[in-house]
Amino acid sequence: MTKISIVSIAHNALSSRDVDQLRKLFDAEYLRDFGAWDIDRPYGYAPHDVHAIARVGESVVGHVGWERRTIEVGQGEVEIAGVGGVLISERVRGQGLGNRLMACAKQTMVDAGGIEFGFLGCREKVVPFYESGGWYRISAAERSISREGLPVEAAPGQPILILPLESTADDWPVGDVDLRGRAW
Ligand SMILES: CC(C)(COP(=O)(O)OP(=O)(O)OC[C@H]1O[C@@H](n2cnc3c(N)ncnc32)[C@H](O)[C@@H]1OP(=O)(O)O)[C@@H](O)C(=O)NCCC(=O)NCCS
């Protein structure tokens, strides 16, 4: 059986070898449809403060990233970790690695302190993957900055998922969401 190791690395502590390996992982999946991967603005999305990375030997075979941000929800503010760049290499999917990396990312959010919820948006098809790891779907209108840098608003209904860290899912406030920047 292949030995897979999981580590978490702060964005500014990534080595150039880590970045090269991450680029290989992302290019294999997205180069044809989305062009070159840029670690500081991946496909036009927001960058990450922390990277949970799965390796087989030197090769990176999985990634989850997150960024701390204070966003607006309803009349108030919520401190979140916005999650993105969730990708498992095709050859090791379906073995629980996605869930393991998400669990690692969650632990780093808890360790960072003061973050109330994990937060992400995804395609409809992938919702069951996140729900299997303890994420909850919510419904809200969402304002953000698009991948092209323009203000956009999505009507309620598109998949938004939250992960309670210092609270329960019921503590998520009612109201529209403003990401105050790009999604992840
Ligand atoms: C989605 C993805 C990260 C899942 O990784 P994985 O290592 O194969 O997932 P796991 O083996 O940990 O699966 C955990 C659970 O999620 C479910 N699941 C896995 N992939 C899924 C998918 N694509 N859609 C829906 N459910 C999925 C599994 O059935 C499993 O459920 P179980 O615990 O009841 O058996 C992986 O398929 C991937 O990288 N896909 C391409 C990129 C992508 O879509 N990323 C998400 C962007 S929002």
The ligand as a MOL file (V3000), in Angstrom:
LIG
                    3D

  0  0  0     0  0            999 V3000
M  V30 BEGIN CTAB
M  V30 COUNTS 48 50 0 0 0
M  V30 BEGIN ATOM
M  V30 1 C -13.8160 15.7620 -4.3150 0
M  V30 2 C -12.4880 15.1070 -3.9670 0
M  V30 3 C -11.5800 16.1140 -3.2650 0
M  V30 4 C -12.7760 13.9300 -3.0150 0
M  V30 5 O -11.5480 13.3590 -2.6050 0
M  V30 6 P -11.4430 11.7980 -2.2180 0
M  V30 7 O -10.1420 11.5650 -1.5640 0
M  V30 8 O -11.7510 10.9820 -3.4100 0
M  V30 9 O -12.6460 11.7070 -1.1750 0
M  V30 10 P -12.8020 10.6490 0.0270 0
M  V30 11 O -12.3100 9.3190 -0.4380 0
M  V30 12 O -12.1690 11.2050 1.2510 0
M  V30 13 O -14.3780 10.6240 0.1720 0
M  V30 14 C -15.0450 10.9450 1.3630 0
M  V30 15 C -16.5300 10.8190 1.1420 0
M  V30 16 O -16.9830 11.7740 0.1710 0
M  V30 17 C -17.6570 11.1270 -0.9170 0
M  V30 18 N -17.1660 11.6910 -2.1740 0
M  V30 19 C -15.9240 11.6130 -2.6490 0
M  V30 20 N -15.8050 12.2810 -3.8100 0
M  V30 21 C -17.0060 12.7950 -4.0740 0
M  V30 22 C -17.5300 13.6030 -5.1370 0
M  V30 23 N -16.7540 13.9890 -6.1720 0
M  V30 24 N -18.8140 13.9490 -5.0810 0
M  V30 25 C -19.5940 13.5570 -4.0440 0
M  V30 26 N -19.1560 12.8040 -3.0110 0
M  V30 27 C -17.8930 12.4210 -3.0280 0
M  V30 28 C -17.2380 9.6750 -0.8340 0
M  V30 29 O -18.2460 8.8350 -1.3210 0
M  V30 30 C -16.9600 9.4640 0.6270 0
M  V30 31 O -18.1490 9.1300 1.3050 0
M  V30 32 P -18.1890 7.9770 2.4230 0
M  V30 33 O -17.2830 8.4640 3.5290 0
M  V30 34 O -19.6230 7.9070 2.7980 0
M  V30 35 O -17.6570 6.7600 1.7400 0
M  V30 36 C -11.7790 14.5180 -5.2200 0
M  V30 37 O -12.6870 13.6860 -5.8980 0
M  V30 38 C -11.2590 15.5960 -6.1840 0
M  V30 39 O -10.1650 16.1050 -6.0130 0
M  V30 40 N -12.0710 15.9200 -7.2170 0
M  V30 41 C -11.6840 16.9130 -8.2400 0
M  V30 42 C -11.5730 18.3050 -7.6810 0
M  V30 43 C -12.8330 18.7700 -6.9740 0
M  V30 44 O -13.9440 18.5510 -7.4260 0
M  V30 45 N -12.6170 19.4400 -5.8250 0
M  V30 46 C -13.6840 20.0600 -5.0800 0
M  V30 47 C -13.8160 21.4740 -5.5360 0
M  V30 48 S -15.1270 22.3000 -4.6630 0
M  V30 END ATOM
M  V30 BEGIN BOND
M  V30 1 1 1 2
M  V30 2 1 2 3
M  V30 3 1 2 4
M  V30 4 1 2 36
M  V30 5 1 4 5
M  V30 6 1 5 6
M  V30 7 2 6 7
M  V30 8 1 6 8
M  V30 9 1 6 9
M  V30 10 1 9 10
M  V30 11 2 10 11
M  V30 12 1 10 12
M  V30 13 1 10 13
M  V30 14 1 13 14
M  V30 15 1 14 15
M  V30 16 1 15 16
M  V30 17 1 15 30
M  V30 18 1 16 17
M  V30 19 1 17 18
M  V30 20 1 17 28
M  V30 21 1 18 19
M  V30 22 1 18 27
M  V30 23 2 19 20
M  V30 24 1 20 21
M  V30 25 1 21 22
M  V30 26 2 21 27
M  V30 27 1 22 23
M  V30 28 2 22 24
M  V30 29 1 24 25
M  V30 30 2 25 26
M  V30 31 1 26 27
M  V30 32 1 28 29
M  V30 33 1 28 30
M  V30 34 1 30 31
M  V30 35 1 31 32
M  V30 36 2 32 33
M  V30 37 1 32 34
M  V30 38 1 32 35
M  V30 39 1 36 37
M  V30 40 1 36 38
M  V30 41 2 38 39
M  V30 42 1 38 40
M  V30 43 1 40 41
M  V30 44 1 41 42
M  V30 45 1 42 43
M  V30 46 2 43 44
M  V30 47 1 43 45
M  V30 48 1 45 46
M  V30 49 1 46 47
M  V30 50 1 47 48
M  V30 END BOND
M  V30 END CTAB
M  END
